[in-house]
Amino acid sequence: MAALLAGHWAARGFAVSLLTYSGEKPDHYTVPASVNRLRINLLWESAGPAARAVSEIRRRRLLRESIARSGPDVILSFGEATNVRVLSAAFGLGIPVVVSERVDPRQYAVPRSWHLLRRLLYPLARFVVVQTESVAHWARAFLAASKVRVIPNPVRPMSQRSEPPATIGNRRCVVAVGRLAVQKGFDLLLDAYARSKLTEAGWQLVILGDGPERDSLQRRIEQLGLQGSVLMPGIVKNPEQWLQHAQLFVLSSRFEGFPNALLEAMQCGLPVAAFDCPSGPGEIVRHEQTGLLVPAGDADALAAAITRLANDAGLRQRLGSAAAADVASRFSLQQIASMWEALLVGVAGRTR
């Protein structure tokens, strides 16, 4: 989202700098040349509480120096740890800061010290932006309601339709996308897929992404007897290539912030089955109109939804077409970037 929005605003004529603190690590997403790309390294390891405290002081100084050199009219920060560091580093510089929560803080656990720092420093932000109304309730519990804004993610513009990946072949495909982590619930998806019996009907399941749960998920595939019918190709550069040639999409997350993969699947015209988890799916999918929502964590209900979609081509067509139209009308890059732009220009007090 940072790369996407920065490129959009730069194309609109704004001077935009994008700062990350992972050093010279290569970018996964392309950042246009029109964006001033800044990098600092703040991710060194520290052993022990005293060393960590000293490191945080050094990180604050390095970040403050980078901000001061850039001289922005307004700062937009993404992510809870980054938000805390930026608010601390920018204190006293006279530069307004807007911070954005990128996950559901009610579900995503952070160390107690970071939780307390967030409560202490977020009131210093000019605005705190969240992605859903449900998370806005959390923010308003400790912030003035006037400081809280809800801005969802835009959907990335899709590339032109391409040839299907060779590994899909002619088999009908259920696809899921996300980091292979407990949060994404791919263990529940495997259980649901096994219960759907779609393997026996010639379907295959593709899970795009990588992460710490890969070995555990591979063992689960073997336990369920799904070898040969579940593909986990890892991180792919063009997930839309897979989405464009799938028959349905499944979101099995235990919790979300705002699931971009769900938006992208719907934009591709895919019918979706999703856990109604906190937060995001319930504010994106219109049940029985643009997709199917099932109770969070209920693998049996998810299996029933997958089976229903797989067995009803007419339902897949109806939901997929409605999903594509709905996403285009509510979550286009132009529309969401304009919401951000109005907020940031208002804070900066100038148009350029």
N, C-alpha and C positions, 0 to 999 in steps of 0.2 A: 504493500500500500504506500509506503514511503517513496519508493522509486516511481510508482505510477503517478502519484499526486505531484511529486516534484517535477516530473517531466511535463505534466499537463500545465502546471502553472508557469514553467519556464517558456513553454510554447505560447502562453498568453501574454508574455512580455514582462513577467516579474523576474527579478533577480533572486534566484533560489540557490541556497547552499544545502547540501545533504551531508551530514556529519555522522559517521559511525565510529565505534571505538573497538573494532576487532582488528586493528592494524591493517596490514596489506593483504589480508585474506581476500581471495577473488570474490567478486559479486556474483550471486546466483541469478539475480534479476538485472537486466540491462538498465543502466542509468544514462540518459541522453547526454551528449556532449554539452548541451546548453545548460546543464546543471553543474554548479561548482562543487565538485566531489572532494570532500575533506575526510581524512582518516587520522585517527589517533589510536594508540594501543593502551587500553585500560584493563586488559583482561589477564594480567599476570597473576600467578598463584601466590597466596600468602599463608604461612603456617602459624597458627595460634592467634588468639584474640588480639594481642598487642600488635602483631605484625599486620593483621587485617585492619585495625584502626588506623595505623600509620599509612597503609596503602590507600585507604579511603580518603585521607587528607591529601595525598599526592594526586589521586584521581580527580578530586575536586579542583585542585590547582590547575592541572593540565586541561581539564574541561573548561574552566573559567577563562584561561588564556586563549583557548581556541574560540570561544564565544566572543570574547572581546575583540580578537583580531578580525573576525568575520563582520562584526558590527551590524547585526540584523535589526530591523524595525520590530520584529516579533519572532519568538521562538516557538516551534511546535515540537513537542516531545512525545515519543511513542513508548509505552511499556512502563510497568510500575517501578522497576529498579532505576531505569533511565530517568523517569520522571522525578524521582527523589533526588538523584544526583544533579540533574539540571536545575531544579528549583534551588538547591543548596548552592551550586556553582554560580548561578545568575543573581543571587541575592545581593542587592546593593548596586548592581550595574545599571539600573534604570531601564531594563529591557523587559517588556511584558512577556510572560510565559503562558502558553496554553498547553495543558497536558492531556494525554489520551490514554485511557485504559483499553488494552487490547484483548483481555480475557475476561472471564467472569470472576471478579475478586471474591465472590462468596464461595466459590468452589476451588479456586487455584490458591493453594496454601503458600504463603511466603514466611520466612523466618519472623519471629515476633518483633525483632528490632526493626525490620523493614516495614512491618505493619504499623508500628508506632510512628516511624518517621513519615510514612504516608499520611497518617492522620494529622501529624504536626505540620507538615509542609504543604499539603494540597490546598489549604486555605490561602496560601501565598500566590497560587496560580490565578491568572485573570479569569480563566474558564477551565473546567474539567469536563472533557468530552468522553462520553461513553457510547457504546454501539447499539444498546437496546434500552427500551423503557424499563425492563425489569432491573437492569443494573443501575439505571438512574435512581430507582428507589433506594438502593444501597448508598449511593453517593449523597443523596439528599438527607440521609440520616445524620451526617456530620458536616455537611456543607450548606451554605445558603442556597436555596433553590435557584436563585438568579445566576449562580455560578455554573450550574450543571446544564449541559447541552447534549442532546442525542443526535448523533450523526452516524448512520450505518456505513458499511463499506460499499464502495462501488464495485461493480463487476468488471473484470478486465476485458477489454475488447478482444474478441476471438479472432484467430487467424482464419484464412480461407480453408475450406474443407480439404483435407489431405487424404492420402492413401492410408488404409488401416495398418497398424503395426503387424509385422509378419507373424508374431506369436499368437495373435488372435485367430488368424485363419478365418474359417467360415462359421465358427462356433458362436452361438448367441452368448452375450456377455453381460454379467453384472459387474459394475465397477465401483470401487470406493477409493478415496484419496485422503492421505493424511500421514503424519508422523507415526511411526510404529511405537506408540507409547500407550500406557494404560488409559489415559484420558480418552483416546480415540475409540476404545471399545471394540477393537477388531477381534478379540477373543469371543465376544458376544456375537459378532457378525458371523464368525466361523460356525458357532453353534447354530445360529439361525439358518445359515446356508445349508448345513448338513440336514437339518430338520425339513427344509423345503423340498428335498429330494430332486432338486433341479439337475444335479449331476447325472442322474439316471435318464433325464430327458435331453442330455447333450449340451447343457449350459456349462459355462465356466465362470469363476469368480476371479477378478483382477483387483489386487490391492496395491495402489501406487504409493510409494514413500519408503522411508527407511527410519531406523531408530532402535532403541535399546530392547524392544520386545521381539525383534525378529526371530531369535532362536526359540523363544517360548512359543511364538505363533507357529513356527515350523513344526515343533513337537506336537502342537495341538492339531495341526493339519494331519499328521500321521496318526494320531490317536483316533481322529474322526474318519479315517480312511478316505481322505480327500486328495491324496497324492495324484497329481496329473490333472486335476480339475481346478486347482487354485494357483494362480500366478502371483508372485511378488517380485516384480522387476526392479524394485528400488526407486530411487529418485529419477524422474524423467524430465527432460527439458521442456517437452511440449505435452502436458497432460491432456490438452484439448484434443490431440490426435486420438487418444484413447476414448475420451468422452464422446467424440463425434461418431464413433463406430460401435458404441455400446448400446444395449437395449434398455437398461435401467440403471439407476444410481442409488446407492444406499449410504446413509449417514448413521453410524452406530455409536456416536460419541457419548460418553458419560456426562460431559459438559463441554461447552464451547464458549467462545467470546462472540464471534460472528463468523460463521463457517463460509469462507470464500469458495471452497470446493463445491459446496451445495449450490451457491449462486451460479458458478460457472457451469455446473451440470444442467441446471434449469435453463440457462441461457442457450445451451446446446440443444434444447428441446427434449431433454431426457425426463421421463417420469421418475419421481423420486419417492423412496420410502425412508423416513427419518424418525429417529427417537425424538420425542418432544422434550429434549433435555434443556437445562439452563445453560446458556441463554442463546437465543438466535433462531433456531428452527421454527418455533411457534410464531415468530414475527416475520418470517420469510415465506413459509409454506402455508397456503390456504387449504386446509384439510378437505379432501375430496374434490377440490377445484383445481389446484396446481400441484398436488402431490398427496401423499398419505403420511399422516403423523400417527405414531404409536407410543404407548407409555414408555418413558425412559427406562432402559435396563431390562425390558421384557423381551427376551429372545424369542419366545413363542409367538408373541404378537408381531414381531419383526419378520419371523419366518412366514407367518400368514400373509403379511403385506407383500413380501417378495413373491410368494407363490401366486397371489392374486394378480399382481402386475405381469408376471411371466406368462400366465395362462390367458390373458385378455389383451390381445393386440389393440383392440378398439379403445380400451381404457388407457393403455400406454400412449396412444396417439392423442387422445383428448387431453390428458393431463400434461403431456409434454408440450403440446402446442400452447396450452394456456400458461404453462410455466414460463416459456420463452417470452411471451407477450407481457406477462406480469413483471418479470425481471427487467425487461427493457423499459417499462414505464416507471418503475420505482427506484431502480438501482443503477442507472446509467452513470458512466464516469462524468459526463457533463453536468448532470443533476447534482450528484453528491459533491463533486469538486466545487461547484458553485456555492453549496451550503458552507463548506469549509472556507472558501474565499471570502464570503460575506462576513463570516466571523472574524477571520484574521485581518482583513482590511479594516474592519471596525475597530479592532484592538490597536492596530498600527496607526490608525488615524490618517492614512494616505492611500492613494490608489496605485501608486507605483513605488 
